[in-house]
């Protein structure tokens, strides 16, 4: 393990996640609700640390709470939906989690048991794709798709689709429609910022196309350089939003993962070290630090922050067979235009 974070520290941080897991298997935000995306991220981190029991209880929670259309409620409290829309990126991330668990454990029986869940989830996601290629951010409780797409969410969905394709191939049930959907989505992410709602003040919109795998190589280098000074606070981490003096641990570690995926190891190691001021003595992590007022903001320690730290540590140290799961997400970049994206060399999907 790296001297930045020893194996004992990784396990301690993962145990801080297990400590907040609810009796039904859900892993909540500090305010108490559970959503599928953050829940899966926490399961991935606990898997890195070998906490198989809590991880499998968490996947059982996903099985029980998935709806007939393949989605999960946007927010659940005590196992009951309190926000009923279904987010596309929440559903897609389950594929990343199951693929990650298979890589860590080699347990193909587990993956086969989860395959119907993944297949239903990604079919829900692809059902929200536009002709141009972006994917609407939610399907409302009344069944209507949202009128717009989110760049960060779609970048995460891209990784979900690629993970689902790999999983299907591994299990002998190929899904070429998902591969086509990923190709179309990847091109829109790389070449059509106008396809997405403007959330550019959020750092996630800056690095997520790299993290999810849709943008790599020189385009990724240019993207990072463009906003590096806007978001990166040397010695502290990165801002959550450009106009607030607030660094956050989860975003910092996701950028670590993006840097690692690009081969920028030195910068990844430096940023990972910089954000360790957020670590609590019990191994959990404060969500963020307001560096003008010099206060924790919000005044909470979040499981999803701890999860991002553990996944970044694994990427940097190569401890598990899933250490490259974010790095490898960019292995299939094609940047092929769709029939409706407006590019002069657009291809037909037929």
Long-range contacts (C-beta under 8 A, 24 or more apart in sequence): 1-313, 1-317, 1-319, 2-269, 2-313, 2-316, 2-317, 4-269, 4-272, 4-273, 4-276, 4-313, 4-316, 5-272, 5-276, 5-309, 5-313, 5-317, 7-319, 9-283, 10-48, 10-49, 10-310, 10-313, 10-314, 10-319, 11-49, 11-50, 12-282, 12-283, 13-45, 13-49, 13-283, 13-284, 13-285, 13-306, 13-309, 13-310, 14-45, 14-46, 14-48, 14-49, 14-51, 14-306, 14-310, 15-49, 15-51, 15-283, 16-280, 16-282, 16-283, 16-284, 16-285, 16-301, 16-303, 16-306, 17-42, 17-45, 17-46, 17-54, 17-303, 17-306, 17-307, 17-310, 18-46, 18-51, 18-54, 20-303, 21-54, 21-57, 21-58, 24-61, 24-64, 24-78, 24-79, 25-57, 25-58, 25-59, 25-60, 25-61, 25-64, 26-58, 26-61, 26-65, 26-76, 26-79, 27-58, 27-303, 28-303, 29-302, 29-303, 29-304, 30-287, 30-298, 30-300, 30-301, 30-302, 32-77, 33-75, 33-76, 33-77, 33-82, 34-61, 34-75, 34-76, 34-77, 35-72, 35-74, 35-75, 35-76, 35-87, 35-90, 36-62, 36-65, 36-72, 36-87, 36-90, 36-91, 36-93, 36-94, 37-87, 37-89, 37-90, 37-93, 37-156, 38-303, 38-304, 38-307, 40-93, 40-94, 40-96, 40-97, 41-93, 41-97, 41-304, 41-307, 41-308, 41-311, 42-303, 42-304, 42-306, 42-307, 43-97, 43-101, 44-96, 44-97, 44-100, 44-101, 44-307, 44-311, 44-322, 45-306, 45-307, 45-308, 45-309, 45-310, 45-311, 46-307, 46-310, 47-100, 47-101, 47-104, 47-105, 47-320, 47-322, 48-104, 48-310, 48-311, 48-313, 48-314, 48-319, 48-320, 48-322, 49-310, 52-105, 55-101, 56-110, 59-97, 59-98, 59-101, 59-110, 59-114, 62-94, 62-114, 62-117, 63-114, 63-117, 66-117, 66-120, 66-121, 69-120, 69-124, 69-139, 70-120, 70-121, 70-122, 70-123, 70-124, 70-125, 71-121, 71-124, 71-139, 74-138, 84-140, 84-141, 85-138, 85-139, 85-140, 85-141, 86-124, 86-138, 86-139, 87-137, 87-138, 87-153, 88-124, 88-125, 88-128, 88-135, 88-136, 88-137, 88-138, 88-139, 88-153, 88-154, 88-157, 89-137, 89-150, 89-152, 89-153, 89-154, 89-156, 89-157, 89-160, 91-121, 91-122, 91-124, 91-125, 91-160, 92-121, 92-122, 92-125, 92-156, 92-157, 92-159, 92-160, 92-161, 92-164, 93-156, 93-160, 94-118, 94-121, 94-160, 95-121, 95-122, 95-160, 95-161, 95-163, 95-164, 95-167, 96-156, 96-159, 96-160, 96-163, 96-325, 98-163, 98-167, 99-163, 99-164, 99-166, 99-167, 99-325, 100-163, 100-322, 100-325, 101-322, 102-167, 102-170, 103-320, 103-321, 103-322, 103-325, 104-320, 104-321, 104-322, 106-321, 108-170, 108-171, 111-167, 111-170, 111-171, 112-171, 115-167, 115-168, 115-171, 115-173, 118-164, 118-167, 119-164, 119-168, 119-173, 119-175, 122-160, 122-161, 122-164, 122-175, 122-178, 125-157, 125-160, 125-161, 125-181, 126-161, 126-177, 126-178, 126-181, 129-181, 129-184, 129-185, 130-340, 131-338, 131-339, 131-340, 132-184, 132-188, 132-192, 132-195, 132-338, 132-340, 132-341, 132-342, 133-184, 133-185, 133-187, 133-188, 133-192, 133-195, 133-338, 133-340, 133-341, 134-185, 134-188, 134-192, 134-195, 134-196, 135-185, 148-196, 148-197, 149-195, 149-196, 149-197, 150-196, 150-197, 150-199, 151-189, 151-193, 151-196, 151-197, 151-199, 151-205, 151-208, 151-209, 152-199, 152-202, 152-204, 152-205, 152-208, 154-185, 154-188, 154-189, 154-196, 155-189, 155-208, 155-209, 155-211, 155-212, 155-214, 156-208, 156-211, 156-212, 157-185, 157-212, 158-182, 158-185, 158-186, 158-189, 158-212, 158-213, 158-214, 158-329, 159-211, 159-212, 159-213, 159-326, 159-329, 161-185, 162-213, 162-329, 162-332, 163-325, 163-329, 180-349, 182-332, 183-334, 183-336, 184-336, 184-338, 184-349, 185-214, 186-213, 186-214, 186-333, 186-334, 186-335, 187-334, 187-335, 187-336, 187-337, 187-338, 187-341, 187-343, 188-338, 188-341, 189-214, 189-215, 190-214, 190-215, 190-219, 190-333, 190-335, 191-335, 191-337, 191-341, 191-343, 192-341, 192-342, 200-242, 201-241, 201-242, 201-243, 202-240, 202-241, 202-242, 203-227, 203-231, 203-238, 203-239, 203-240, 203-241, 203-242, 203-251, 203-255, 204-251, 204-254, 206-230, 206-231, 207-254, 207-255, 207-258, 208-254, 208-258, 210-258, 210-261, 210-262, 210-330, 211-254, 211-255, 211-257, 211-258, 211-261, 211-326, 211-329, 212-329, 213-261, 213-326, 213-328, 213-329, 213-330, 213-331, 213-332, 213-333, 214-330, 214-333, 215-330, 215-333, 216-261, 216-262, 216-330, 216-333, 217-333, 220-258, 220-262, 221-262, 224-258, 224-259, 224-262, 224-264, 232-271, 233-291, 234-274, 235-274, 236-274, 236-275, 236-277, 236-289, 236-291, 237-271, 237-274, 237-275, 237-278, 237-289, 238-271, 240-288, 245-290, 245-291, 245-292, 245-293, 246-288, 246-289, 246-290, 246-291, 246-297, 247-275, 247-288, 247-289, 247-291, 248-287, 248-288, 248-305, 249-275, 249-278, 249-285, 249-286, 249-287, 249-288, 249-305, 249-308, 249-309, 250-287, 250-302, 250-304, 250-305, 250-307, 250-308, 252-308, 253-305, 253-308, 253-309, 253-311, 253-312, 254-308, 254-312, 256-312, 256-315, 256-316, 257-308, 257-311, 257-312, 257-315, 257-326, 258-326, 260-312, 260-315, 260-316, 260-326, 260-327, 261-315, 261-326, 261-327, 261-329, 261-330, 265-316, 268-312, 268-315, 268-316, 269-316, 272-312, 272-313, 272-316, 275-309, 278-305, 279-309, 285-309
